[in-house]
Amino acid sequence: MSVETQKETLGFQTEVKQLLHLMIHSLYSNKEIFLRELISNASDAVDKLRFEALSKPELLEGGAELKIRVSFDKDAKTVTLEDNGIGMSRDDAITHLGTIAKSGTADFMKNLSGDQKKDSHLIGQFGVGFYSAFIVADKVEVFSRRAGLAASEGVHWASKGEGEFEIATVEKADRGTRIVLHLKAAEDEFADGWRLRNIIKKYSDHIALPIELPKEQSAAEGEEPPAQEWEVVNRASALWTRPRTEVKDEEYQEFYKHIAHDYENPLSWSHNKVEGKLEYSSLLYVPTRAPFDLYQREAPKGLKLYVQRVFVMDQAESFLPLYLRFIKGVVDSNDLSLNVSREILQKDPIIDSMKSALTKRVLDMLEKLAKNEPEQYKGFWKNFGQVMKEGPAEDFANKEKIAGLLRFASTQGDDGEQVVSLAEYLARAKEGQDKIYYLTGETYAQVKNSPHLEVFRKKGIEVLLLTDRIDEWLMSYLSEFDGKTFVDVARGDLDLGNLDSEEEKKEAEEVAKAKEGLVERIKTALGDAVSEVRVSHRLTDSPAILAIGEQDLGMQMRQILEASGQKVPDSKPIFEFNPAHPLIEKLDGEQSEERFGDLSHILFDQAALAAGDSLKDPAAYVRRLNKLLVELSV
């Protein structure tokens, strides 16, 4: 072993200590996946070398045959994994093996639940599979040298998976990384060629470079043992280049886990080869669960990009729109240059064509999932629904297709679950109904019990209930679906069209005319607090509601603007009253203008509270209400 210099002992980052504790206490019930994780990391290291060598061929150091080797020593109880990829410098080793060098670390640790399955999923997302070595090893050593550095700048990292690690500078002739696992006493089953071969075939057959194991050899008695020979044990071909008929579901699932650093199987996938004007292959996956950083718009996203089977770029964002940022996969083009950059991708017309086709491919995959696996699609919607709602604003060309994938709660449900598609809503629509009715609000309880729904309940008309913060913004981009216009039941002057009989329309006109005097009195009493006062066609049980002007912002949009520090345009609500309600009848007969004003303001404030709004002057409301209560008790 070469002489070590600059040796020092360093402590792990706090989060790594917690992570190691989970690993060592068997976070994964399936211990053998440690090898899958280490092979996956080695494959990434080789991909990075290929990419950097495109512009700096000298990094290959004359050794362009890239591979991974796995060996073992029964007597020493070790398993060794070696790659000739990009390697690590001393600083790299400290950064990558001593810290979780990724934003959101605190969120990650906060999200750990103690549930092994959920927690392993989070760890996979963080790409810290290296630490899975400590499931089977009580000591791990890493020998590495970054391509391009001198042999004297090798690094030796070692740890027993406790609170610290040792690091030293050593001589290392070859670039790349060698990891030596000193197996725990109970884990020596892994120091076995047959066992390792089976694990590699099971989990890493899809890795697109050779994974080699030592050939089983024996020497005749008295002869020198033959020189070590190696044999490739995996298929070593890019999975996406193979015909779909030749790829098993298990292979697709393992390849997903490799590229996504996930521990769960994907929900769905789509594998396609395009030939003609453009030539490329794509393999796209829908994850089962949302990553914790889904709503951090600066978080890494995008597909792995290959050009003619050569890895070029991780997280190439230009191939899918932002609302599909959760999609994982690879795209391999025959038409792009090997030295393509992110800047070139943003301007290349070829990319626009590919993006359009890949987007349609994903939407088709989701349509198929929704149609054939409704329960699985329900799970997808819970995880990714709010992101999909960004789609209509971002992707005008596919607006109708995206709308068909949206799911909503409605007045026909009783638990607030977002399970109703627009197609299902229209299939249940009343005869003569040419509108899709919806109501937005802060909570399901608030919108479900809103007075705005009273006439719809009376007539048995279904209304979609939208309570996600993004919903009002979404509906500003959805004007119609399948030829039917969307109508916010809290906005403007409600017109039910053919759903109201001629008799009902005539009666409403007569009532409105009869109450013109009351309308004027209330408008005078409420003054600048309202833009208009009118008789309501919406109410059957409540005395009054506040409607939103046709062009005014609703509460959700106002809150979004306020939260982002933007100026919110001034607007005043429309006060609508139910002329048949006893309180309104009492108000109409009130002779005292002062008392009339107090009652009008109380009704206005109550309507604001029912709409989920806050009162502009709560003290005045309490004062008027107390005054009224005192008068009633006298």
C-alpha positions, 0 to 999 in steps of 0.5 A: 500500500502506498504511503499516506500523507496529509492524513486527517480525521473529519466529522460527518455532517449531522444529517449524514450521521442520522442517515448512517444510523438509519442505514446501519439499523437496516433501513432497507429490508432488502440488503442486497441493493447496496450493490445496485446503488454502488454500481449505479454511482459507478455508472454515473461516474463513467457517464461523467467522464465520457461527457467531460472527455468530449471536450478534453480527450486527454482525461481518458489517459489512454484508457478509453475502455470504460467498465465496472469491476466487482470482486471479492475475497472470501478469506478477508470477507471483502467485496470490492467495486472498481470503476474507471470513471471520472474519479474524485479529488480530495475535496470531492471526497470530503464533499460527496462522502462527508456531506449531503451536498444538496439543497433542502437537506433540512426538509429531507431530515424533517420528512423522515418518518420512521416508515422504512419504505417512505424513508428509503424513497426519500434517501433515493431522491437525494442520491446518497445510495453510497451510504447503503454500503454500511448496511452490509459493511462495518468499514468502508474504504474508498480509493480514488483519483480524479481524471486529469490529476497526477497519480500522487493526488489520489485520495484514501477515504475510510469510515466505520459508519460512526461519527467520523471518517479519515481522509489521506492523500495517496499514490493511485496510478489509475483514474477512477474509484475503488470501494472496498467493503469490509463485510460485517460478520453476518454478511459474509454471504456476499463474498461469493461469486454466484451471489454477486453475479445474481444480484448484478443480473437482477438489478443492473443488467440494464447498465449500458457498460460492462460489469465484470466479475472474476472468472472462476479458475483453478490450477492443476496441482503444482502449477502456478495459478493462472493470471486473473481473467474477467467476464462480463455478467450483464447485458451491457447494452442501452436498454432504450435501444432494444426492441420493446418486445425484448424488454421485461417489465422488471428490466424497465422498473430496475432501469427507472430506479437507476436513473431516478435514484428511486426505490419504488417502481414507477407508476407507468412508462412509455418506450418509443423509437422515432424514425424519419425526419428526426431519429431518436429513442425515448423512455419516459417514466411517471414516478409513483410518489412526488419528490419532496422538492417538486415545488422548488422550481429551481430543483433539478429536473429534466431527462438524461440526454444521450447522443448516439448512445453517448451520455451528454447531459443530466437533467436536460430541461428543454425536452418537456414543459415545466408542468411535466417536471416530475417525469423521469427518463432518457432521450437518445438523439441521432440528430444532435451534436455530441458537444451540445450545450444547454444554451444550444438546446434552448434555441435548436428547432429540432428540440422544439419538435422533440419537445412537442412529441415527447409532451404528447407522449407523456399526456397519452401515457397519462390518459391511458393510465386514467382510462385503464387504471383509475385507482392508480391515476387517483394516486397520481393525481394526489401527488402531481395534480397541482403541478398538472394544473400549471399546464393550461397556462404553459401549454396552450397547444395541449390545453384541451388534452390537459383539461381532460386529465384534470380532477376536481371535487364536486357537490356530488361527493361528500369527502372533498376528494378530487376524482371528478373528470370534466368528461364525467361531469358533462356525462352527468349534466342536466338536460339542456345544461350548456355550462360547466359550473364551479366555485373556488374557495379556501377550504372544502367545508367553506365551498361545500356549504357556500350559499352560492350553491343553494339554487344548484342544490335545489335544481340538482345541478352538479358544481365543481368545488375548487380549493387548491390555491392555484385553482382560480389562476387555472380557471383564468386559462380554461374558458371551455371544455368540449364546447361547454363554457366554464362559469364561476357561480360566485361571479357576475349575474348568474344565468342558468339559461335553459335550466330555468323555466320561462315561469321562473324567469318571469317571476324573477323579473317581477320580484326584482321590479317589486324590490327596486325600492329596497335595492336603493335603500340598501345601496344607500346604506352600504355606500362605498362598500359595494359596487352594486346591490340586486335581488339574488337568483342564487339564494333559497335559504340564506338572506344575502351573499357577496358576488364577484364582478365579472372582471374582478379578481377572486379571493385566491388570486388576491391572496396570491398577488398579496403574498408575492408583494404585488399591488392588488387592484381595488374592487368592490363586491356585489351585494345580493339579497334573498327577498323571500328570507324573513330577515330581508322581509324584516329589513324591508319593513324597518322604518328607522334608517339608522337601524336599517343601516346597522342591519344592512351592514350586519348582513353584508359582514355575514355574507363576507364571512360566509364567502371566507373573507375577513372583515374590514372592520370587525369591531364595527360588526361586533358593535352593531351585533351587540346593539341589535342583541340588546334591543332584542332582549329588551 
